[in-house]
Amino acid sequence: MFRITSERSEAGLTIKLEGRLVGPWVSEFQHYWTSNRVAEDSDTILVDLRDMISVDERGKALLRQIYQHGGTLIASGCLTKAIVEEVTIQTRHNLI
């Protein structure tokens, strides 16, 4: 199961992900991200990962790409905090 919802506010766009970012859902989210990033007129895009239960390597690569393009990843709990840490640390190492 995978679910994407979004909410626009004065602060920008928040995209909430729920479930498993794996397999075909990665492509689905990539398409959603690309179309919303282009349509968003604010610089702020938040990706809420607090309700994720698993993310495969392709999903992490997409989150890394989102982070590199200025997206903010929101996490809570051990799993999502570990995913965000892995994604952001690898991105910083690639920039050095």
Z-matrix of the N, CA and C atoms (Angstrom, degrees):
N
C 1 1.441
C 2 1.527 1 109.47
N 3 1.304 2 115.57 1 140.44
C 4 1.462 3 121.74 2 177.16
C 5 1.517 4 108.17 3 -148.68
N 6 1.315 5 116.16 4 137.27
C 7 1.461 6 120.81 5 -178.17
C 8 1.522 7 109.36 6 -138.47
N 9 1.319 8 115.15 7 137.24
C 10 1.466 9 122.64 8 176.90
C 11 1.521 10 107.77 9 -121.43
N 12 1.311 11 116.92 10 127.58
C 13 1.461 12 121.23 11 171.78
C 14 1.527 13 107.13 12 -132.35
N 15 1.303 14 116.54 13 155.70
C 16 1.459 15 118.83 14 178.92
C 17 1.520 16 110.07 15 -140.51
N 18 1.322 17 113.14 16 156.47
C 19 1.461 18 120.33 17 179.33
C 20 1.515 19 108.46 18 -143.17
N 21 1.306 20 115.40 19 128.79
C 22 1.459 21 120.47 20 176.93
C 23 1.523 22 109.10 21 -98.93
N 24 1.317 23 114.85 22 140.05
C 25 1.454 24 120.77 23 177.34
C 26 1.522 25 107.61 24 -145.08
N 27 1.327 26 116.07 25 -178.64
C 28 1.461 27 119.61 26 177.65
C 29 1.524 28 111.01 27 -61.65
N 30 1.330 29 116.02 28 -28.12
C 31 1.469 30 120.86 29 -178.56
C 32 1.524 31 112.34 30 -76.01
N 33 1.326 32 118.11 31 -16.72
C 34 1.456 33 121.36 32 -179.09
C 35 1.515 34 111.24 33 133.67
N 36 1.315 35 116.18 34 -149.33
C 37 1.456 36 122.83 35 -177.65
C 38 1.522 37 109.08 36 -112.09
N 39 1.336 38 115.96 37 129.31
C 40 1.460 39 121.01 38 173.25
C 41 1.519 40 107.82 39 -111.15
N 42 1.330 41 115.82 40 123.48
C 43 1.464 42 122.29 41 176.54
C 44 1.522 43 107.00 42 -107.47
N 45 1.327 44 116.02 43 120.60
C 46 1.459 45 120.92 44 -178.97
C 47 1.525 46 109.40 45 -103.85
N 48 1.324 47 115.46 46 127.73
C 49 1.454 48 121.98 47 178.34
C 50 1.524 49 109.02 48 -109.45
N 51 1.341 50 115.22 49 137.34
C 52 1.459 51 120.26 50 178.58
C 53 1.526 52 109.02 51 -133.09
N 54 1.325 53 116.21 52 139.02
C 55 1.459 54 120.22 53 175.29
C 56 1.507 55 113.10 54 100.14
N 57 1.348 56 115.80 55 -132.48
C 58 1.460 57 122.70 56 -173.06
C 59 1.529 58 110.99 57 -117.91
N 60 1.311 59 115.32 58 118.92
C 61 1.464 60 120.68 59 174.94
C 62 1.528 61 106.98 60 -93.03
N 63 1.328 62 114.73 61 80.87
C 64 1.466 63 122.23 62 -175.05
C 65 1.526 64 109.65 63 -140.45
N 66 1.338 65 115.58 64 159.60
C 67 1.458 66 121.26 65 172.70
C 68 1.518 67 113.89 66 50.44
N 69 1.333 68 116.40 67 -129.53
C 70 1.466 69 120.54 68 -175.40
C 71 1.537 70 113.49 69 -66.14
N 72 1.327 71 116.59 70 -18.87
C 73 1.472 72 118.82 71 -179.64
C 74 1.523 73 111.27 72 -70.77
N 75 1.317 74 117.35 73 -23.97
C 76 1.467 75 119.97 74 177.59
C 77 1.530 76 109.37 75 -64.42
N 78 1.328 77 117.19 76 -46.38
C 79 1.471 78 120.90 77 178.08
C 80 1.517 79 111.08 78 -62.62
N 81 1.313 80 116.63 79 -39.50
C 82 1.465 81 121.22 80 178.49
C 83 1.527 82 110.80 81 -61.58
N 84 1.325 83 115.99 82 -46.41
C 85 1.462 84 119.31 83 179.24
C 86 1.520 85 110.98 84 -68.56
N 87 1.318 86 118.59 85 -36.08
C 88 1.465 87 120.89 86 178.39
C 89 1.529 88 110.36 87 -60.87
N 90 1.316 89 116.75 88 -43.46
C 91 1.459 90 120.80 89 177.11
C 92 1.534 91 110.19 90 -62.40
N 93 1.321 92 116.94 91 -45.22
C 94 1.471 93 121.83 92 179.34
C 95 1.523 94 110.27 93 -60.76
N 96 1.325 95 116.98 94 -46.74
C 97 1.464 96 122.53 95 -179.78
C 98 1.525 97 110.80 96 -60.55
N 99 1.326 98 116.78 97 -47.54
C 100 1.463 99 121.05 98 -177.70
C 101 1.520 100 111.00 99 -61.31
N 102 1.333 101 117.14 100 -46.98
C 103 1.467 102 118.33 101 -178.58
C 104 1.518 103 112.48 102 -67.99
N 105 1.306 104 118.31 103 -35.44
C 106 1.461 105 120.01 104 -179.79
C 107 1.520 106 111.98 105 -77.31
N 108 1.313 107 117.18 106 -33.77
C 109 1.463 108 119.86 107 178.38
C 110 1.519 109 110.07 108 -63.91
N 111 1.313 110 116.58 109 -41.71
C 112 1.464 111 120.81 110 179.07
C 113 1.529 112 110.66 111 -67.47
N 114 1.331 113 116.83 112 -39.42
C 115 1.468 114 121.07 113 -176.71
C 116 1.529 115 112.78 114 -78.24
N 117 1.313 116 117.62 115 -21.21
C 118 1.467 117 121.16 116 -175.05
C 119 1.522 118 110.04 117 -74.66
N 120 1.332 119 116.81 118 125.29
C 121 1.453 120 119.85 119 -179.95
C 122 1.526 121 111.64 120 -92.68
N 123 1.299 122 118.24 121 -8.62
C 124 1.460 123 122.42 122 176.78
C 125 1.527 124 108.52 123 -93.45
N 126 1.322 125 115.62 124 153.39
C 127 1.462 126 119.25 125 177.99
C 128 1.525 127 112.33 126 -79.29
N 129 1.328 128 118.20 127 -12.74
C 130 1.451 129 121.46 128 -172.68
C 131 1.527 130 111.92 129 -97.84
N 132 1.330 131 115.12 130 116.82
C 133 1.461 132 121.00 131 173.10
C 134 1.518 133 107.37 132 -128.51
N 135 1.324 134 115.69 133 120.27
C 136 1.452 135 122.72 134 178.98
C 137 1.517 136 108.86 135 -104.21
N 138 1.318 137 117.46 136 135.73
C 139 1.462 138 122.22 137 176.15
C 140 1.525 139 106.68 138 -115.17
N 141 1.335 140 115.67 139 110.02
C 142 1.457 141 123.39 140 -176.18
C 143 1.530 142 109.08 141 -88.52
N 144 1.336 143 116.05 142 111.70
C 145 1.465 144 122.50 143 -177.33
C 146 1.528 145 112.36 144 -103.58
N 147 1.310 146 118.14 145 7.33
C 148 1.465 147 121.33 146 -171.06
C 149 1.525 148 114.15 147 -61.31
N 150 1.332 149 118.23 148 -23.24
C 151 1.460 150 120.67 149 -179.77
C 152 1.525 151 113.07 150 -106.78
N 153 1.328 152 116.77 151 21.46
C 154 1.465 153 120.83 152 176.67
C 155 1.525 154 109.20 153 -82.45
N 156 1.338 155 116.17 154 143.97
C 157 1.465 156 119.40 155 176.42
C 158 1.528 157 112.44 156 -114.54
N 159 1.335 158 117.99 157 -15.54
C 160 1.460 159 120.78 158 171.77
C 161 1.527 160 110.39 159 -165.45
N 162 1.325 161 114.29 160 152.14
C 163 1.462 162 122.23 161 178.68
C 164 1.520 163 106.92 162 -142.02
N 165 1.343 164 117.02 163 125.19
C 166 1.466 165 119.54 164 178.73
C 167 1.533 166 109.72 165 -85.75
N 168 1.331 167 116.09 166 -179.33
C 169 1.470 168 120.56 167 -176.44
C 170 1.527 169 112.58 168 -61.56
N 171 1.334 170 117.72 169 -39.74
C 172 1.473 171 120.10 170 177.39
C 173 1.525 172 110.27 171 -64.90
N 174 1.322 173 116.86 172 -37.26
C 175 1.462 174 121.00 173 177.34
C 176 1.516 175 111.01 174 -64.09
N 177 1.342 176 116.40 175 -42.25
C 178 1.466 177 120.12 176 177.88
C 179 1.524 178 110.93 177 -64.87
N 180 1.324 179 116.75 178 -38.29
C 181 1.466 180 120.12 179 178.01
C 182 1.532 181 110.52 180 -62.59
N 183 1.326 182 116.81 181 -39.72
C 184 1.464 183 120.31 182 177.97
C 185 1.529 184 110.48 183 -67.06
N 186 1.320 185 117.64 184 -42.70
C 187 1.469 186 120.34 185 177.28
C 188 1.527 187 110.54 186 -61.66
N 189 1.333 188 116.54 187 -37.54
C 190 1.466 189 121.15 188 176.65
C 191 1.532 190 110.29 189 -61.78
N 192 1.329 191 116.58 190 -43.46
C 193 1.467 192 121.75 191 178.45
C 194 1.532 193 110.26 192 -62.73
N 195 1.314 194 116.93 193 -43.55
C 196 1.468 195 121.43 194 178.69
C 197 1.525 196 109.85 195 -61.23
N 198 1.324 197 116.80 196 -45.45
C 199 1.462 198 121.62 197 179.03
C 200 1.531 199 110.60 198 -61.57
N 201 1.328 200 117.37 199 -42.52
C 202 1.464 201 121.43 200 179.57
C 203 1.524 202 111.98 201 -63.51
N 204 1.339 203 117.03 202 -27.49
C 205 1.459 204 121.27 203 179.12
C 206 1.527 205 112.16 204 -93.17
N 207 1.320 206 117.03 205 16.26
C 208 1.461 207 120.71 206 173.15
C 209 1.514 208 115.88 207 94.66
N 210 1.324 209 118.26 208 3.94
C 211 1.460 210 120.26 209 176.58
C 212 1.517 211 110.67 210 -70.79
N 213 1.314 212 116.70 211 145.39
C 214 1.459 213 122.26 212 176.79
C 215 1.518 214 108.48 213 -102.28
N 216 1.339 215 116.67 214 128.03
C 217 1.454 216 121.90 215 -178.98
C 218 1.527 217 108.81 216 -99.43
N 219 1.331 218 116.60 217 126.20
C 220 1.463 219 122.73 218 -178.49
C 221 1.524 220 108.64 219 -105.86
N 222 1.325 221 116.43 220 129.81
C 223 1.460 222 120.82 221 -177.95
C 224 1.521 223 110.73 222 -137.11
N 225 1.336 224 114.98 223 158.21
C 226 1.461 225 122.53 224 169.03
C 227 1.514 226 106.79 225 -153.45
N 228 1.290 227 117.00 226 151.70
C 229 1.460 228 119.71 227 -177.58
C 230 1.517 229 110.84 228 82.96
N 231 1.307 230 115.18 229 163.72
C 232 1.469 231 121.60 230 -174.65
C 233 1.519 232 113.42 231 -61.52
N 234 1.334 233 117.44 232 -47.18
C 235 1.462 234 120.85 233 -174.44
C 236 1.525 235 111.96 234 -62.74
N 237 1.306 236 117.52 235 -55.96
C 238 1.467 237 118.90 236 -174.98
C 239 1.527 238 111.67 237 -69.81
N 240 1.325 239 117.95 238 -32.79
C 241 1.465 240 119.31 239 176.12
C 242 1.526 241 110.41 240 -64.90
N 243 1.335 242 117.09 241 -39.55
C 244 1.467 243 120.49 242 178.33
C 245 1.529 244 110.83 243 -65.50
N 246 1.320 245 117.57 244 -40.15
C 247 1.463 246 121.35 245 178.90
C 248 1.526 247 110.00 246 -63.74
N 249 1.316 248 117.12 247 -47.71
C 250 1.466 249 120.87 248 -180.00
C 251 1.521 250 110.35 249 -62.56
N 252 1.328 251 117.40 250 -41.58
C 253 1.462 252 120.08 251 178.57
C 254 1.523 253 110.61 252 -61.75
N 255 1.331 254 117.43 253 -45.36
C 256 1.463 255 121.27 254 179.10
C 257 1.532 256 111.15 255 -60.50
N 258 1.314 257 116.57 256 -46.51
C 259 1.469 258 121.79 257 -178.53
C 260 1.523 259 111.01 258 -63.43
N 261 1.325 260 117.48 259 -46.99
C 262 1.466 261 120.15 260 -175.30
C 263 1.525 262 112.03 261 -73.44
N 264 1.338 263 117.56 262 -36.80
C 265 1.468 264 120.02 263 178.39
C 266 1.525 265 110.02 264 -65.88
N 267 1.326 266 118.00 265 -44.81
C 268 1.464 267 120.16 266 179.15
C 269 1.519 268 110.91 267 -62.55
N 270 1.322 269 117.02 268 -36.93
C 271 1.463 270 120.15 269 178.42
C 272 1.517 271 110.49 270 -65.27
N 273 1.331 272 117.15 271 -45.40
C 274 1.469 273 120.54 272 179.96
C 275 1.522 274 110.88 273 -63.37
N 276 1.334 275 118.37 274 -39.44
C 277 1.464 276 120.91 275 179.00
C 278 1.527 277 111.12 276 -65.64
N 279 1.311 278 117.50 277 -34.73
C 280 1.464 279 121.01 278 179.09
C 281 1.527 280 111.16 279 -70.24
N 282 1.337 281 117.21 280 -24.83
C 283 1.454 282 120.24 281 -178.56
C 284 1.529 283 111.82 282 -84.06
N 285 1.325 284 116.74 283 -17.96
C 286 1.471 285 120.19 284 -177.31
C 287 1.507 286 111.05 285 -81.42
